[in-house]
Amino acid sequence: MKILVCCGSGLGSSFMIEMNVEAALKSIGAPSDITVDHSDLGSAKGYFADLYIGTRDIAPELETIGKPVISLDNMLDKKELETKLENKLKEMNVI
Amino acid sequence: MIEKMITKDVVRTQISCADWKEAIHEGLEPLRNKGYITESYEEAILKNFEEMGTYMVIAPGVVLSHARPEDGVLKMGLSIMNLLEGINFGHETNDPVHLVLSLAASDNTSHLEMLRELMSVLMEEDKLNTLKFEKDSERIVALFKNQ
C-alpha cells in the first residue's frame, strides 16, 4: 500500500509529516509493507498512491484525485495523525 | 547539522509586525542579509499564499515560510523569529501566529536532515513555547545544541 504526503512545495511540511506518518504507522501496528513518500501538490496526481495526506488547506485539492484523503489541522500533533490514520486504515480494511 | 545553522544572527525575538505580509518580510531578513536568498524568493512565498492558501501555517501559532529552491535560493538557511504580538494569517484553526520559521532549501534533499532536527524540537511543547515567546535569543539558540 502506498501513502503519499503532500504540501504546496514538496520540500518542507510534507517531509515533516512523512516522518510523523512513519512513526504513527509503527505506533498503531500497521503492516510493515506500507510505503510513505512525500511530494508537492503538482506531482501528487501522477503518483497513484492509495491514500493521500495533507493539511486542511491542501486536502480539497487532494480529494479531487478520488482516493481516500486524510486532512490534518495541526502538522505537529502526533495524536491527531495517529487517530486519523488508524481510523482511515480500518475503513480501508488495511488493519 | 541544525546546531551549526541556528546562530544568534538568524534569531530575532519580539518583532512587531503590522500584518502577515510584513511578518513574512521580516522573517526573511536574516537570510537576505546573509545573501542566502534573492528578492524573488519573498515574492514566490507571497504568491504561494495567494494561490494555495495558508498551508504554511503548519500548527497553532507556527508558520513555516518557504518556497522552492528555484524561486531564489542561493544558499540553504533557516531563520527563526517570534513576534511581539500574534498575527492572523487567515488560517481556520492555527491563528494567531507567534513563530515565523523561514526556510531556504537549496535543493530537494539537503535540508531534510535539518528539518528532521527542527521537527523534533517543535514536537516538544515546552521547547515550542520557548520558540514562540522567548525574548532572549541565546535561549533559543541553546534549544538546538546537541540536537
gemmi code that builds the backbone of each chain (N, CA, C; Angstrom):
import gemmi

chains = {
    "A": [
        ("MET", (0.849, -1.211, 0.000), (0.000, 0.000, 0.000), (0.876, 1.249, 0.000)),
        ("LYS", (0.492, 2.258, -0.790), (1.320, 3.469, -0.870), (0.596, 4.670, -0.276)),
        ("ILE", (1.303, 5.350, 0.617), (0.772, 6.592, 1.179), (1.604, 7.748, 0.647)),
        ("LEU", (0.945, 8.819, 0.237), (1.673, 9.993, -0.227), (1.278, 11.205, 0.611)),
        ("VAL", (2.294, 11.880, 1.178), (2.043, 13.100, 1.946), (2.335, 14.284, 1.034)),
        ("CYS", (1.426, 15.242, 0.983), (1.616, 16.368, 0.069), (1.606, 17.700, 0.774)),
        ("CYS", (2.339, 18.645, 0.199), (2.192, 20.025, 0.626), (2.350, 20.876, -0.627)),
        ("GLY", (2.261, 22.173, -0.456), (2.324, 23.042, -1.624), (3.659, 22.975, -2.339)),
        ("SER", (4.748, 22.855, -1.585), (6.060, 22.925, -2.234), (6.812, 21.607, -2.340)),
        ("GLY", (6.427, 20.625, -1.541), (7.081, 19.325, -1.674), (8.436, 19.197, -1.032)),
        ("LEU", (8.829, 20.176, -0.230), (10.155, 20.022, 0.378), (10.200, 20.410, 1.844)),
        ("GLY", (9.079, 20.822, 2.392), (9.088, 21.288, 3.773), (8.108, 20.506, 4.613)),
        ("SER", (6.890, 21.004, 4.668), (5.915, 20.370, 5.550), (5.635, 18.927, 5.174)),
        ("SER", (5.632, 18.588, 3.897), (5.294, 17.213, 3.520), (6.325, 16.240, 4.070)),
        ("PHE", (7.590, 16.637, 4.070), (8.613, 15.747, 4.619), (8.447, 15.579, 6.116)),
        ("MET", (8.147, 16.682, 6.804), (7.990, 16.614, 8.251), (6.803, 15.718, 8.601)),
        ("ILE", (5.728, 15.828, 7.831), (4.567, 14.970, 8.100), (4.918, 13.517, 7.787)),
        ("GLU", (5.705, 13.299, 6.722), (6.089, 11.931, 6.369), (6.777, 11.249, 7.540)),
        ("MET", (7.676, 11.971, 8.204), (8.376, 11.420, 9.368), (7.383, 11.006, 10.442)),
        ("ASN", (6.401, 11.863, 10.682), (5.392, 11.558, 11.697), (4.515, 10.397, 11.276)),
        ("VAL", (4.214, 10.290, 9.982), (3.384, 9.187, 9.493), (4.099, 7.866, 9.742)),
        ("GLU", (5.396, 7.833, 9.453), (6.152, 6.592, 9.663), (6.135, 6.189, 11.132)),
        ("ALA", (6.302, 7.171, 12.015), (6.262, 6.872, 13.452), (4.859, 6.425, 13.861)),
        ("ALA", (3.843, 7.080, 13.323), (2.462, 6.739, 13.667), (2.104, 5.336, 13.200)),
        ("LEU", (2.562, 4.942, 12.008), (2.275, 3.602, 11.489), (2.828, 2.545, 12.443)),
        ("LYS", (4.023, 2.813, 12.982), (4.617, 1.875, 13.946), (3.762, 1.828, 15.196)),
        ("SER", (3.370, 3.013, 15.696), (2.571, 3.080, 16.924), (1.277, 2.321, 16.833)),
        ("ILE", (0.619, 2.412, 15.658), (-0.685, 1.753, 15.573), (-0.567, 0.321, 15.072)),
        ("GLY", (0.662, -0.132, 14.870), (0.856, -1.536, 14.486), (0.426, -1.837, 13.061)),
        ("ALA", (0.650, -0.902, 12.154), (0.253, -1.131, 10.759), (1.234, -2.084, 10.083)),
        ("PRO", (0.783, -2.772, 9.018), (1.673, -3.678, 8.280), (2.930, -2.959, 7.820)),
        ("SER", (4.073, -3.679, 7.850), (5.336, -3.005, 7.542), (5.576, -2.781, 6.059)),
        ("ASP", (4.677, -3.300, 5.202), (4.933, -3.106, 3.781), (4.262, -1.845, 3.224)),
        ("ILE", (3.810, -0.986, 4.103), (3.222, 0.279, 3.649), (4.366, 1.258, 3.372)),
        ("THR", (4.381, 1.824, 2.156), (5.442, 2.806, 1.863), (4.885, 4.222, 2.004)),
        ("VAL", (5.738, 5.110, 2.479), (5.330, 6.510, 2.633), (6.296, 7.392, 1.867)),
        ("ASP", (5.741, 8.314, 1.108), (6.586, 9.224, 0.352), (6.002, 10.633, 0.464)),
        ("HIS", (6.755, 11.635, -0.016), (6.211, 12.985, 0.047), (6.418, 13.690, -1.296)),
        ("SER", (5.552, 14.618, -1.582), (5.689, 15.351, -2.846), (4.914, 16.662, -2.767)),
        ("ASP", (5.059, 17.459, -3.811), (4.257, 18.676, -3.893), (2.916, 18.321, -4.546)),
        ("LEU", (2.011, 19.254, -4.492), (0.655, 19.008, -4.985), (0.646, 18.656, -6.464)),
        ("GLY", (1.488, 19.336, -7.226), (1.530, 19.123, -8.674), (1.852, 17.693, -9.050)),
        ("SER", (2.777, 17.080, -8.316), (3.186, 15.705, -8.642), (2.237, 14.670, -8.072)),
        ("ALA", (1.363, 15.097, -7.160), (0.518, 14.143, -6.434), (-0.333, 13.289, -7.361)),
        ("LYS", (-0.925, 13.910, -8.383), (-1.839, 13.168, -9.241), (-1.148, 12.062, -10.011)),
        ("GLY", (0.103, 12.274, -10.365), (0.802, 11.266, -11.148), (1.400, 10.149, -10.322)),
        ("TYR", (1.198, 10.218, -9.006), (1.894, 9.270, -8.134), (1.141, 7.957, -7.938)),
        ("PHE", (-0.177, 7.996, -8.055), (-1.020, 6.806, -7.888), (-0.853, 6.151, -6.523)),
        ("ALA", (-1.041, 6.926, -5.492), (-0.994, 6.367, -4.137), (-2.373, 5.813, -3.792)),
        ("ASP", (-2.416, 5.058, -2.679), (-3.697, 4.513, -2.233), (-4.352, 5.438, -1.217)),
        ("LEU", (-3.512, 6.236, -0.546), (-4.016, 7.156, 0.480), (-3.180, 8.429, 0.430)),
        ("TYR", (-3.854, 9.572, 0.473), (-3.154, 10.856, 0.435), (-3.343, 11.584, 1.757)),
        ("ILE", (-2.281, 12.242, 2.204), (-2.350, 13.003, 3.455), (-1.860, 14.419, 3.206)),
        ("GLY", (-2.608, 15.398, 3.736), (-2.170, 16.786, 3.592), (-2.821, 17.621, 4.676)),
        ("THR", (-2.378, 18.867, 4.805), (-3.020, 19.735, 5.790), (-4.344, 20.247, 5.213)),
        ("ARG", (-5.152, 20.851, 6.049), (-6.525, 21.143, 5.649), (-6.650, 22.032, 4.434)),
        ("ASP", (-5.629, 22.872, 4.200), (-5.694, 23.737, 3.015), (-5.562, 22.953, 1.722)),
        ("ILE", (-4.737, 21.915, 1.784), (-4.423, 21.149, 0.579), (-5.453, 20.051, 0.338)),
        ("ALA", (-6.093, 19.623, 1.430), (-6.988, 18.466, 1.346), (-8.039, 18.544, 0.228)),
        ("PRO", (-8.721, 19.685, 0.050), (-9.726, 19.735, -1.025), (-9.141, 19.389, -2.399)),
        ("GLU", (-7.935, 19.875, -2.682), (-7.279, 19.554, -3.950), (-6.993, 18.057, -4.037)),
        ("LEU", (-6.529, 17.484, -2.923), (-6.218, 16.057, -2.908), (-7.475, 15.239, -3.149)),
        ("GLU", (-8.583, 15.741, -2.619), (-9.836, 14.996, -2.771), (-10.263, 14.861, -4.228)),
        ("THR", (-9.831, 15.790, -5.074), (-10.228, 15.694, -6.485), (-9.571, 14.500, -7.176)),
        ("ILE", (-8.565, 13.918, -6.531), (-7.907, 12.754, -7.135), (-8.829, 11.534, -7.069)),
        ("GLY", (-9.720, 11.543, -6.064), (-10.696, 10.457, -5.992), (-10.302, 9.287, -5.124)),
        ("LYS", (-9.196, 9.439, -4.391), (-8.766, 8.368, -3.483), (-8.980, 8.863, -2.043)),
        ("PRO", (-8.859, 7.947, -1.056), (-9.011, 8.387, 0.334), (-8.003, 9.478, 0.711)),
        ("VAL", (-8.476, 10.435, 1.532), (-7.623, 11.554, 1.945), (-7.723, 11.748, 3.447)),
        ("ILE", (-6.584, 12.013, 4.084), (-6.606, 12.428, 5.493), (-6.208, 13.889, 5.528)),
        ("SER", (-7.036, 14.708, 6.196), (-6.766, 16.138, 6.301), (-6.315, 16.450, 7.726)),
        ("LEU", (-5.175, 17.121, 7.871), (-4.640, 17.411, 9.207), (-4.788, 18.891, 9.555)),
        ("ASP", (-5.198, 19.168, 10.800), (-5.268, 20.564, 11.236), (-3.915, 21.035, 11.734)),
        ("ASN", (-3.254, 20.147, 12.468), (-2.004, 20.518, 13.111), (-0.929, 19.497, 12.762)),
        ("MET", (-0.008, 19.924, 11.947), (1.044, 19.051, 11.461), (1.930, 18.491, 12.551)),
        ("LEU", (1.960, 19.156, 13.697), (2.874, 18.721, 14.747), (2.183, 17.816, 15.760)),
        ("ASP", (0.899, 17.577, 15.578), (0.128, 16.823, 16.562), (0.113, 15.334, 16.250)),
        ("LYS", (0.915, 14.582, 17.008), (1.035, 13.133, 16.764), (-0.290, 12.428, 16.983)),
        ("LYS", (-1.011, 12.879, 18.031), (-2.278, 12.224, 18.383), (-3.280, 12.332, 17.249)),
        ("GLU", (-3.390, 13.535, 16.679), (-4.351, 13.746, 15.596), (-4.025, 12.807, 14.437)),
        ("LEU", (-2.744, 12.717, 14.112), (-2.332, 11.889, 12.992), (-2.597, 10.416, 13.263)),
        ("GLU", (-2.200, 9.947, 14.466), (-2.406, 8.534, 14.803), (-3.878, 8.163, 14.741)),
        ("THR", (-4.708, 9.021, 15.325), (-6.150, 8.744, 15.357), (-6.719, 8.688, 13.947)),
        ("LYS", (-6.403, 9.703, 13.152), (-6.967, 9.756, 11.802), (-6.438, 8.618, 10.928)),
        ("LEU", (-5.158, 8.298, 11.109), (-4.541, 7.234, 10.326), (-5.178, 5.889, 10.672)),
        ("GLU", (-5.305, 5.644, 11.974), (-5.883, 4.381, 12.417), (-7.306, 4.227, 11.882)),
        ("ASN", (-8.097, 5.297, 12.008), (-9.482, 5.232, 11.527), (-9.552, 4.970, 10.035)),
        ("LYS", (-8.714, 5.672, 9.292), (-8.750, 5.552, 7.840), (-8.303, 4.161, 7.394)),
        ("LEU", (-7.236, 3.639, 8.021), (-6.737, 2.321, 7.636), (-7.753, 1.232, 7.978)),
        ("LYS", (-8.498, 1.453, 9.067), (-9.554, 0.490, 9.426), (-10.658, 0.531, 8.377)),
        ("GLU", (-11.022, 1.763, 7.971), (-12.037, 1.942, 6.927), (-11.627, 1.246, 5.648)),
        ("MET", (-10.310, 1.301, 5.346), (-9.805, 0.741, 4.100), (-9.477, -0.734, 4.247)),
        ("ASN", (-9.771, -1.294, 5.455), (-9.510, -2.703, 5.732), (-8.043, -3.097, 5.649)),
        ("VAL", (-7.178, -2.159, 5.985), (-5.749, -2.473, 5.983), (-5.328, -2.968, 7.364)),
        ("ILE", (-6.028, -2.463, 8.401), (-5.793, -3.003, 9.753), (-7.107, -3.388, 10.385)),
    ],
    "B": [
        ("MET", (23.418, 18.921, 12.513), (23.500, 19.840, 11.373), (22.829, 21.172, 11.682)),
        ("ILE", (21.698, 21.081, 12.378), (20.944, 22.315, 12.630), (21.672, 23.181, 13.652)),
        ("GLU", (22.467, 22.517, 14.504), (23.225, 23.251, 15.515), (24.089, 24.327, 14.872)),
        ("LYS", (24.707, 23.969, 13.721), (25.598, 24.923, 13.055), (24.808, 26.065, 12.426)),
        ("MET", (23.554, 25.778, 12.048), (22.811, 26.771, 11.286), (22.070, 27.774, 12.149)),
        ("ILE", (21.738, 27.359, 13.392), (20.993, 28.299, 14.234), (21.977, 29.044, 15.132)),
        ("THR", (22.336, 30.220, 14.683), (23.248, 31.092, 15.431), (22.483, 32.365, 15.758)),
        ("LYS", (23.048, 33.169, 16.638), (22.332, 34.371, 17.058), (21.912, 35.273, 15.909)),
        ("ASP", (22.707, 35.288, 14.850), (22.380, 36.224, 13.766), (21.172, 35.802, 12.929)),
        ("VAL", (20.660, 34.584, 13.141), (19.445, 34.228, 12.393), (18.231, 34.147, 13.315)),
        ("VAL", (18.396, 34.571, 14.575), (17.273, 34.528, 15.515), (16.875, 35.949, 15.903)),
        ("ARG", (15.595, 36.266, 15.756), (15.111, 37.595, 16.159), (13.895, 37.397, 17.050)),
        ("THR", (13.824, 38.195, 18.107), (12.702, 37.983, 19.025), (11.866, 39.240, 19.223)),
        ("GLN", (10.606, 39.002, 19.554), (9.678, 40.087, 19.912), (9.592, 41.178, 18.847)),
        ("ILE", (9.523, 40.763, 17.613), (9.441, 41.717, 16.498), (7.988, 42.147, 16.304)),
        ("SER", (7.813, 43.428, 16.062), (6.464, 43.958, 15.875), (6.142, 44.065, 14.390)),
        ("CYS", (5.051, 43.418, 13.959), (4.665, 43.482, 12.552), (3.202, 43.889, 12.437)),
        ("ALA", (2.890, 44.632, 11.392), (1.517, 45.130, 11.243), (0.576, 44.060, 10.711)),
        ("ASP", (1.100, 43.190, 9.831), (0.245, 42.166, 9.230), (1.086, 40.980, 8.785)),
        ("TRP", (0.432, 39.974, 8.192), (1.154, 38.740, 7.882), (2.217, 38.931, 6.809)),
        ("LYS", (1.968, 39.833, 5.873), (2.963, 40.046, 4.823), (4.233, 40.634, 5.397)),
        ("GLU", (4.056, 41.545, 6.371), (5.225, 42.136, 6.994), (5.961, 41.075, 7.813)),
        ("ALA", (5.196, 40.175, 8.425), (5.826, 39.105, 9.204), (6.681, 38.220, 8.298)),
        ("ILE", (6.194, 37.919, 7.127), (6.962, 37.118, 6.164), (8.217, 37.880, 5.756)),
        ("HIS", (8.052, 39.160, 5.451), (9.168, 40.001, 5.044), (10.239, 40.052, 6.133)),
        ("GLU", (9.812, 40.316, 7.363), (10.766, 40.419, 8.478), (11.434, 39.086, 8.759)),
        ("GLY", (10.668, 38.005, 8.600), (11.232, 36.674, 8.858), (12.390, 36.359, 7.926)),
        ("LEU", (12.319, 36.869, 6.713), (13.350, 36.593, 5.706), (14.589, 37.482, 5.861)),
        ("GLU", (14.484, 38.504, 6.700), (15.567, 39.495, 6.832), (16.964, 38.895, 7.047)),
        ("PRO", (17.143, 37.994, 8.017), (18.495, 37.435, 8.201), (19.009, 36.713, 6.948)),
        ("LEU", (18.115, 36.025, 6.252), (18.551, 35.281, 5.061), (18.930, 36.246, 3.940)),
        ("ARG", (18.201, 37.353, 3.869), (18.528, 38.391, 2.889), (19.888, 38.993, 3.207)),
        ("ASN", (20.075, 39.333, 4.490), (21.321, 39.973, 4.912), (22.539, 39.104, 4.651)),
        ("LYS", (22.361, 37.799, 4.795), (23.485, 36.890, 4.597), (23.660, 36.516, 3.129)),
        ("GLY", (22.784, 37.026, 2.275), (22.919, 36.725, 0.846), (22.472, 35.323, 0.472)),
        ("TYR", (21.580, 34.720, 1.299), (21.154, 33.343, 1.010), (19.998, 33.305, 0.015)),
        ("ILE", (19.258, 34.425, -0.065), (18.095, 34.440, -0.964), (18.064, 35.715, -1.803)),
        ("THR", (17.354, 35.658, -2.923), (17.185, 36.847, -3.768), (15.827, 37.480, -3.455)),
        ("GLU", (15.581, 38.660, -4.028), (14.294, 39.364, -3.824), (13.129, 38.499, -4.270)),
        ("SER", (13.340, 37.746, -5.325), (12.227, 36.983, -5.894), (11.739, 35.871, -4.956)),
        ("TYR", (12.577, 35.477, -3.976), (12.148, 34.418, -3.068), (10.934, 34.857, -2.256)),
        ("GLU", (11.000, 36.093, -1.725), (9.860, 36.583, -0.949), (8.606, 36.656, -1.826)),
        ("GLU", (8.779, 37.134, -3.050), (7.622, 37.224, -3.958), (7.003, 35.849, -4.175)),
        ("ALA", (7.854, 34.839, -4.304), (7.352, 33.485, -4.541), (6.567, 32.985, -3.334)),
        ("ILE", (7.047, 33.317, -2.142), (6.329, 32.887, -0.931), (4.958, 33.550, -0.882)),
        ("LEU", (4.919, 34.838, -1.147), (3.635, 35.554, -1.113), (2.687, 34.994, -2.173)),
        ("LYS", (3.235, 34.644, -3.316), (2.421, 34.068, -4.385), (1.851, 32.714, -3.948)),
        ("ASN", (2.671, 31.928, -3.242), (2.192, 30.640, -2.723), (0.993, 30.829, -1.810)),
        ("PHE", (1.058, 31.850, -0.953), (-0.060, 32.122, -0.058), (-1.309, 32.451, -0.866)),
        ("GLU", (-1.133, 33.251, -1.904), (-2.288, 33.635, -2.713), (-2.891, 32.464, -3.447)),
        ("GLU", (-2.003, 31.608, -4.002), (-2.519, 30.518, -4.830), (-2.966, 29.316, -4.037)),
        ("MET", (-2.269, 29.026, -2.934), (-2.570, 27.791, -2.223), (-3.091, 27.993, -0.807)),
        ("GLY", (-3.330, 29.222, -0.426), (-3.899, 29.454, 0.889), (-2.865, 29.406, 1.995)),
        ("THR", (-3.335, 29.146, 3.197), (-2.479, 29.290, 4.368), (-1.835, 27.984, 4.806)),
        ("TYR", (-1.517, 27.094, 3.869), (-0.991, 25.782, 4.278), (0.322, 25.873, 5.039)),
        ("MET", (1.030, 26.987, 4.882), (2.308, 27.111, 5.586), (2.150, 27.369, 7.081)),
        ("VAL", (0.927, 27.675, 7.522), (0.696, 27.817, 8.969), (0.483, 26.398, 9.475)),
        ("ILE", (1.609, 25.747, 9.759), (1.592, 24.292, 9.913), (1.036, 23.774, 11.237)),
        ("ALA", (0.972, 24.636, 12.230), (0.488, 24.211, 13.553), (0.011, 25.472, 14.272)),
        ("PRO", (-0.736, 25.323, 15.361), (-1.195, 26.526, 16.065), (-0.045, 27.467, 16.402)),
        ("GLY", (-0.114, 28.682, 15.863), (0.891, 29.703, 16.173), (2.188, 29.631, 15.400)),
        ("VAL", (2.298, 28.696, 14.456), (3.581, 28.498, 13.759), (3.428, 28.572, 12.245)),
        ("VAL", (4.246, 29.425, 11.602), (4.255, 29.431, 10.143), (5.639, 29.011, 9.657)),
        ("LEU", (5.665, 28.108, 8.671), (6.920, 27.690, 8.039), (6.939, 28.359, 6.666)),
        ("SER", (7.591, 29.512, 6.605), (7.597, 30.331, 5.398), (8.656, 29.786, 4.440)),
        ("HIS", (8.254, 29.369, 3.238), (9.238, 28.838, 2.294), (8.662, 28.763, 0.891)),
        ("ALA", (9.546, 28.706, -0.102), (9.143, 28.485, -1.484), (10.110, 27.426, -2.026)),
        ("ARG", (10.186, 27.278, -3.359), (11.036, 26.234, -3.897), (12.453, 26.749, -4.146)),
        ("PRO", (13.443, 25.863, -4.191), (14.833, 26.289, -4.418), (14.979, 27.212, -5.633)),
        ("GLU", (14.317, 26.861, -6.727), (14.487, 27.643, -7.953), (13.801, 29.010, -7.905)),
        ("ASP", (13.088, 29.282, -6.813), (12.434, 30.579, -6.676), (13.373, 31.664, -6.171)),
        ("GLY", (14.623, 31.296, -5.865), (15.567, 32.329, -5.455), (16.432, 31.992, -4.255)),
        ("VAL", (16.800, 30.725, -4.104), (17.680, 30.345, -3.007), (19.117, 30.256, -3.510)),
        ("LEU", (20.028, 30.963, -2.830), (21.432, 30.915, -3.209), (22.191, 29.980, -2.277)),
        ("LYS", (21.725, 29.950, -1.011), (22.372, 29.061, -0.040), (21.326, 28.616, 0.980)),
        ("MET", (21.444, 27.374, 1.425), (20.464, 26.820, 2.363), (20.533, 27.537, 3.709)),
        ("GLY", (19.369, 27.859, 4.263), (19.386, 28.516, 5.563), (18.023, 28.469, 6.227)),
        ("LEU", (18.034, 28.776, 7.524), (16.798, 28.818, 8.294), (16.884, 30.019, 9.222)),
        ("SER", (15.821, 30.799, 9.317), (15.825, 31.867, 10.307), (14.610, 31.723, 11.210)),
        ("ILE", (14.760, 32.157, 12.450), (13.719, 31.999, 13.457), (13.344, 33.367, 14.003)),
        ("MET", (12.062, 33.657, 14.008), (11.618, 34.958, 14.523), (10.344, 34.773, 15.322)),
        ("ASN", (10.281, 35.348, 16.539), (8.976, 35.358, 17.182), (8.460, 36.785, 17.280)),
        ("LEU", (7.156, 36.885, 17.372), (6.501, 38.193, 17.262), (6.106, 38.751, 18.618)),
        ("LEU", (6.124, 40.063, 18.718), (5.702, 40.743, 19.945), (4.235, 40.416, 20.216)),
        ("GLU", (3.444, 40.449, 19.130), (2.028, 40.095, 19.259), (1.636, 39.146, 18.143)),
        ("GLY", (0.754, 38.221, 18.449), (0.332, 37.260, 17.444), (-0.340, 37.938, 16.257)),
        ("ILE", (-0.154, 37.365, 15.077), (-0.740, 37.931, 13.863), (-1.587, 36.889, 13.152)),
        ("ASN", (-2.728, 37.312, 12.657), (-3.595, 36.380, 11.936), (-3.200, 36.250, 10.481)),
        ("PHE", (-3.079, 35.001, 10.025), (-2.764, 34.729, 8.632), (-4.011, 34.311, 7.862)),
        ("GLY", (-5.115, 34.126, 8.610), (-6.331, 33.691, 7.930), (-6.523, 32.189, 7.952)),
        ("HIS", (-5.774, 31.493, 8.805), (-5.914, 30.031, 8.891), (-7.097, 29.714, 9.795)),
        ("GLU", (-7.883, 28.724, 9.392), (-9.093, 28.403, 10.155), (-8.858, 27.982, 11.591)),
        ("THR", (-7.779, 27.235, 11.831), (-7.593, 26.742, 13.193), (-6.280, 27.170, 13.859)),
        ("ASN", (-5.297, 27.595, 13.097), (-3.970, 27.803, 13.675), (-3.541, 29.241, 13.961)),
        ("ASP", (-4.443, 30.199, 13.730), (-4.133, 31.600, 14.066), (-4.317, 31.822, 15.567)),
        ("PRO", (-3.721, 32.858, 16.176), (-2.714, 33.761, 15.597), (-1.315, 33.151, 15.595)),
        ("VAL", (-0.476, 33.647, 14.708), (0.879, 33.131, 14.575), (1.827, 33.923, 15.476)),
        ("HIS", (2.688, 33.177, 16.202), (3.700, 33.828, 17.036), (5.108, 33.530, 16.547)),
        ("LEU", (5.269, 32.380, 15.895), (6.590, 31.917, 15.487), (6.686, 31.843, 13.970)),
        ("VAL", (7.661, 32.574, 13.418), (7.857, 32.576, 11.969), (9.185, 31.883, 11.666)),
        ("LEU", (9.092, 30.708, 11.046), (10.301, 29.973, 10.644), (10.460, 30.191, 9.156)),
        ("SER", (11.594, 30.712, 8.738), (11.787, 30.965, 7.312), (12.862, 30.025, 6.788)),
        ("LEU", (12.461, 29.211, 5.834), (13.353, 28.172, 5.314), (13.755, 28.440, 3.876)),
        ("ALA", (15.054, 28.348, 3.607), (15.542, 28.418, 2.226), (16.211, 27.082, 1.942)),
        ("ALA", (15.580, 26.261, 1.102), (16.163, 24.964, 0.751), (16.838, 25.098, -0.599)),
        ("SER", (18.071, 24.607, -0.704), (18.813, 24.819, -1.957), (18.545, 23.729, -2.986)),
        ("ASP", (17.996, 22.595, -2.523), (17.566, 21.565, -3.470), (16.483, 20.766, -2.778)),
        ("ASN", (16.130, 19.612, -3.305), (15.015, 18.895, -2.692), (15.395, 18.025, -1.508)),
        ("THR", (16.669, 17.912, -1.233), (17.063, 16.961, -0.185), (18.050, 17.432, 0.878)),
        ("SER", (18.915, 18.388, 0.576), (19.995, 18.657, 1.534), (19.530, 19.224, 2.869)),
        ("HIS", (18.325, 19.767, 2.885), (17.835, 20.358, 4.126), (17.017, 19.381, 4.956)),
        ("LEU", (16.784, 18.174, 4.432), (15.875, 17.252, 5.110), (16.371, 16.853, 6.490)),
        ("GLU", (17.681, 16.653, 6.621), (18.226, 16.306, 7.933), (17.962, 17.445, 8.914)),
        ("MET", (18.142, 18.676, 8.444), (17.899, 19.839, 9.285), (16.432, 19.896, 9.690)),
        ("LEU", (15.526, 19.600, 8.760), (14.092, 19.630, 9.061), (13.736, 18.563, 10.083)),
        ("ARG", (14.396, 17.419, 9.960), (14.163, 16.335, 10.908), (14.505, 16.815, 12.313)),
        ("GLU", (15.653, 17.502, 12.430), (16.103, 18.007, 13.726), (15.176, 19.117, 14.224)),
        ("LEU", (14.753, 19.974, 13.330), (13.832, 21.058, 13.699), (12.526, 20.477, 14.208)),
        ("MET", (12.050, 19.465, 13.509), (10.806, 18.790, 13.858), (10.838, 18.277, 15.288)),
        ("SER", (11.947, 17.654, 15.661), (11.965, 17.058, 16.998), (11.938, 18.136, 18.077)),
        ("VAL", (12.428, 19.321, 17.782), (12.313, 20.430, 18.740), (10.876, 20.948, 18.760)),
        ("LEU", (10.264, 21.094, 17.596), (8.898, 21.628, 17.504), (7.870, 20.718, 18.169)),
        ("MET", (8.167, 19.412, 18.209), (7.193, 18.473, 18.763), (7.188, 18.473, 20.289)),
        ("GLU", (8.164, 19.121, 20.923), (8.177, 19.178, 22.389), (7.548, 20.481, 22.828)),
        ("GLU", (6.442, 20.344, 23.580), (5.641, 21.528, 23.884), (6.405, 22.656, 24.577)),
        ("ASP", (7.256, 22.295, 25.560), (7.927, 23.391, 26.267), (8.960, 24.080, 25.380)),
        ("LYS", (9.585, 23.324, 24.484), (10.544, 23.942, 23.559), (9.808, 24.800, 22.536)),
        ("LEU", (8.653, 24.330, 22.094), (7.857, 25.104, 21.150), (7.446, 26.427, 21.783)),
        ("ASN", (7.052, 26.371, 23.061), (6.667, 27.606, 23.756), (7.830, 28.578, 23.878)),
        ("THR", (9.012, 28.037, 24.118), (10.206, 28.892, 24.163), (10.382, 29.586, 22.817)),
        ("LEU", (10.293, 28.819, 21.745), (10.457, 29.399, 20.411), (9.432, 30.506, 20.174)),
        ("LYS", (8.214, 30.285, 20.639), (7.143, 31.252, 20.342), (7.234, 32.522, 21.155)),
        ("PHE", (7.715, 32.398, 22.421), (7.568, 33.540, 23.329), (8.853, 34.079, 23.955)),
        ("GLU", (9.946, 33.373, 23.830), (11.189, 33.767, 24.487), (11.753, 35.081, 23.943)),
        ("LYS", (12.196, 35.959, 24.862), (12.762, 37.245, 24.437), (14.259, 37.125, 24.173)),
        ("ASP", (14.900, 36.208, 24.892), (16.350, 36.101, 24.832), (16.776, 35.141, 23.723)),
        ("SER", (17.386, 35.681, 22.693), (17.714, 34.833, 21.540), (18.743, 33.753, 21.881)),
        ("GLU", (19.564, 33.981, 22.923), (20.541, 32.955, 23.330), (19.826, 31.682, 23.751)),
        ("ARG", (18.688, 31.877, 24.454), (17.941, 30.705, 24.924), (17.394, 29.914, 23.753)),
        ("ILE", (17.017, 30.612, 22.697), (16.508, 29.927, 21.505), (17.638, 29.171, 20.818)),
        ("VAL", (18.783, 29.807, 20.687), (19.927, 29.134, 20.074), (20.275, 27.876, 20.865)),
        ("ALA", (20.189, 27.971, 22.205), (20.536, 26.843, 23.075), (19.634, 25.627, 22.853)),
        ("LEU", (18.407, 25.855, 22.417), (17.475, 24.742, 22.165), (18.023, 23.760, 21.143)),
        ("PHE", (18.861, 24.277, 20.247), (19.315, 23.452, 19.133), (20.691, 22.838, 19.357)),
        ("LYS", (21.268, 23.072, 20.530), (22.558, 22.463, 20.817), (22.343, 20.991, 21.123)),
        ("ASN", (23.265, 20.167, 20.648), (23.163, 18.718, 20.906), (21.867, 18.121, 20.403)),
        ("GLN", (21.430, 18.591, 19.231), (20.193, 18.018, 18.690), (20.458, 16.670, 18.072)),
    ],
}
model = gemmi.Model(1)
for chain_id, residues in chains.items():
    chain = gemmi.Chain(chain_id)
    for i, (resn, *xyz) in enumerate(residues, 1):
        res = gemmi.Residue()
        res.name, res.seqid = resn, gemmi.SeqId(i, " ")
        for name, pos in zip(("N", "CA", "C"), xyz):
            atom = gemmi.Atom()
            atom.name, atom.element = name, gemmi.Element(name[0])
            atom.pos, atom.b_iso = gemmi.Position(*pos), 0.0
            res.add_atom(atom)
        chain.add_residue(res)
    model.add_chain(chain)
structure = gemmi.Structure()
structure.add_model(model)
structure.setup_entities()
